[in-house]
Amino acid sequence: PRRHIVAHAGGAERLDALATALSLAPPAGRHRPPLLVFGAGRDLFVPPGEAVRLAAALGDDATLVWRPDAGHALFDAVPAWTTDAA
């Protein structure tokens, strides 16, 4: 949880820098459409809004599959997202 992320970042004051480093915005410019973007509302590692921002930045070239109750990598929703991906 949060204390692990703070420790990884090197302290609470470095969280913004870590969030910027993990941003999905830079890869958005290198994609080949179409792109299927998965988002998880309870992701504790990647801010949930990143999937939303990525899909919005790509507009019609992206489809967002949003799982509001899923965690990181949607491990707790594997059957649902693998069906969506297929």
LINCOR-V496635 format. One record per run of one state. SS is the DSSP state (helix for helix, strand for strand, loop for the rest). FROM is the first residue (numbers start at 1). TO is the last residue. If there is no record, write none. Layout:
# LINCOR-V496635
[[SS;FROM;TO] [SS;FROM;TO]]
This chain:
# LINCOR-V496635
[[loop;1;1] [helix;2;9] [loop;10;11] [helix;12;21] [loop;22;24] [helix;25;28] [loop;29;34] [strand;35;40] [loop;41;48] [helix;49;61] [strand;62;67] [loop;68;71] [helix;72;85] [loop;86;86]]
